[in-house]
Amino acid sequence: MSLRTKERQAKTAGDEAGLRRGWRRWERAYREEIKQTGTQPVEATSTSGRPIKPLYTPLDLKNFDFFRDLGFPGEYPFTRGIHPTMYRGRLWTMRQFSGFGTAEDTNRRFKYLLAQGQTGLSVAFHLPTLMGIDSDHPMAKGEIGKCGVAVDSLADMEILFDGIPLDKITTSMTINPPAAVLWAMYIAVAEKQGVSPRVISGTIQNDILKEYIAQKTFVFPPRPSMKLVVDTFEFGAKEVPRWNTISISGYHIREAGATAVQELAFTLRDGIEYVEWALERGLHIDDFAPRLSFFFNAHNDFFEEIAKFRAARKIWAEVMRERFGAKKERSWWLRFHTQTSGVSLMAQQPYNNVVRVAIQALAAVLGGTQSLHTNSLDETYALPSEHAVTIALRTQQIIAYESGVTNTIDPLGGSYYVEKLTQELEQEAKSYIKKIDELGGMVRAIELGFPQKEIADSAYRYQQAVERKEKIIVGVNAFEMEHEPIPILVVDPAVARHQLRRLREVKRTRNKLRVKSTLADLKRAARDEVNLMPFILDCVRAYATVGEIMDALKEVYGVYEEPCTY
Amino acid sequence: MAEKKKKAEPEKPASSTARAPWPAAGQPRLRVLIAKPGLDGHDRGAKVICRALRDAGMEVIYTGLRRTPEEIVNAAIQEDVDLIGLSILSGAHNVLFPRIMKLLAKSGAADIPVIAGGIIPEKDIPRLKKIGLAEIFLPGTSTQEIIQWIREHVPLRKKKR
């Protein structure tokens, strides 16, 4: 061992002198050529503003250790992937986020996507559902079925999954403050199909921390919200063991303007916060940690994004093993879904978006994602049309079946540049995590407005860079031209009428006494601080609406008001 | 909240012909309300606009998220603003904007120019301009273009502060 170490050191030292000579020789030639061509040496930076060198060599990886930093796929620290087989064993799940109009409309879109070879479902709810209000609430005016599918009660959920066997398909639901309610509805639909909760599989986003930080669909204040999240961890571990009870999300943090490092750091620190709260409840780390999942953005900067995914896996494995002492290997895994970047899409010359999405999706695949959503070219205008979503899905299929990138695991592992970027992102994210630890954790940092301000600063910096043309956006601040309008999806105004009619019908025909008593039981349980999941399930089975259940909880928990700062 | 605002003589709507000069140093600054109607929480654009207008020397008031048309119009009148900027990405603009324009007219504040940005399909623009919105800025618009537009189109309203 000591002899081998010595040999290795000698070899590296010998190489280093040669490498330095070579580096100086190349650098002279590089400067000479730049001078001759008369171009100014460009200060290149990544999309996130990171300075990038024109060339990387082993000199950049002097403290790099194969086993410590990289290892083999399926082995700690999982930099190369969580599975020994990666895409040789199974491709990522192609999961297009979709939902619009009524439950009938979205049920049809789901069946279309499954027929086109999509391998999992992902539900987009309309804004009233996301905010925990019903379609007949005054604030829902104009919003019904617009940003997603309208779901007010179990009756809508039954239609949404009609003819879709819940024991055969996995479903992801992007839902946060009312996550427990929509999850309960899904469980209730499964029961009606005769499928046990122990068999169903899927994900609820349920990541409330990033709502205060970035996406801003919050209802209750942070602390009772965290309590509700831990209820779902506890219930899931016992009753719905194949369900991912949270998808800890960097996506929205990035969309709000964060840099790659901020996305990485805030997301992982959110993850740490959930673990701490669950441990505080008395849950055992290895009981719930394997069901934690993640969700990242795939933005424009190809290599920086790939490095971000690799660094994420490495940091999380270390956090789980070293900081929390998790023993199960599955607890160390960072499993993640990826969506290509919505903000990177442009209204100008919208067909160019197909190319942006393809590059971003390729970064997600080279970064080892478990599941992927590719955005549609028309999303700067409206929800995707069937035509546009088909191209988006085909983009994934072309990467999977034609490009050859799935043939080998972590094909960029060992690239001087990618390994260096991975190290840099890891170190910078860790110092952010430390800073938030020092502030007293993420809930405290949010109360202080720390991540919110960091993100707003980055967003403004980026916008200024674009306006100074330091960052070029094709078709926007360069290569501009007129383009023809593209066909877009229009949500039929009749959707609102249909939805309001069904809601009235549900309220008229359900057992009113049962609704009243289940809601009263829920309120009592919330005051007693017991696990609310069984009570929410009872409400849902009685056809209490999302709005009624959330209102009951608002009475106990109150609502969160964000300070109006910019 | 129930403070009554005296609206002296209703001023002429903003137009490129009749406008006060851009405020020179020491003059009162243009007051702008940036408002978020609709249920969506996408505030990146609104916040970037707030900062850019502030850096261009305007006084910016931000409503925060999920404001009703009533709240927005009340805020505009109480803050006595020269311009309202609406940011919406939820798709509810065709329902909420007409309501805001109606309430402004009803409150005798139809002279406050209203501009908007967000996810708004191009084909909706003519209808929105017809109900009185002065301009719609689509994704990709630079903050400098918006500032330029404001300088050219928005007069400093005569008022005592």
Interface residues (C-beta under 8 A of the other chain):
Chain A: L127 P128 L130 M131 P138 M139 A140 K141 G142 E143 K146 C147 E211 Q215 K216 T217 E255 A256 G257 V343 M346 A347 Q348 T380 Y381 A382 L383 A456 A459 Y460 Q463 V466 E467 I473 G475 V476 N477 P485 I488 V491 E562 P563 C564 T565 Y566
Chain B: I34 G38 L39 D40 G41 H42 D43 R44 A46 K47 V48 C50 R51 A52 V60 Y62 T63 G64 L65 R66 T68 S90 G91 A92 H93 N94 V95 L96 I119 P121 E122 K123 L138 P139 G140 S142 T143 Q144
